[in-house]
């Protein structure tokens, strides 16, 4: 029996939020889901917070979005 393996691709995206890192991750995932089909996973590569005068202004994440290539 012949089995054709799956091939995945990884795309890096950056997303941010004024609420939290978790919200930034969800924002990135929801946006990626609009244009990428077959997402099988996410990897948070980097987290960064923009700070001014002792206050966090923005949470930013860099994500690897993993998805299966179609036919």
N, C-alpha and C positions, 0 to 999 in steps of 0.2 A: 504494500500500500504506500502510495506517495503522499507525503504531507508537505505542503508549502508553508514555511515559517512566516511569522509576522515580522514586520519591520516598523520600528518606531522612530519618531523624530522628536527632538527637544528644541523648544523655542524659548528664548529668554524674554521675559516681560518685566516691566517696572510699574508698580502701582502704589498709590498713596492714599492716606486717610487722615483726617483731623481727629479721629476717634481713638484708634488703637492699631497695633500691628495685625491683630486678628481681622479687623475690618478691612485693612489694606489687602490682606491675603484674599478675603472674600470678594473684594472689589476686582482684583486682578483675575480671579477665577471666573467670576460672572462675565467679565468682558471677554476673556479668552473663549469662553463657551459659546459666545455669539458667532465666532468665525472659525473655530477649530472643532472638528468632529472627532470622536473617538478618544477623548482625553482619558488617560488611565492613571495619571498621577501628577503631583506637584512636588517640587522641592524648593524650600526656602533657602536661597543661597546667601542672602545678605539682608540685614535689617539696619535701618538708619533712622534716627530721629533728628529733626531740625529743631534747634533750641534757640530761644531768644530771651534774655533777661530772666533766666531761671524757669521758663515755661516751655513745654513741648508744643511746638506749632504744628508739626506734621510728622506722621509715621510713614516711612517708605520701605517697601520690600522689593527685592529682586527675586523673581521666581523662575524656575525652569518648569515649563509646562510640557509634559510628556504625552504624546498621542500616537496612535497607530495610523500608518499611512494606508490609504484605501487602494484597492485593486490595481 
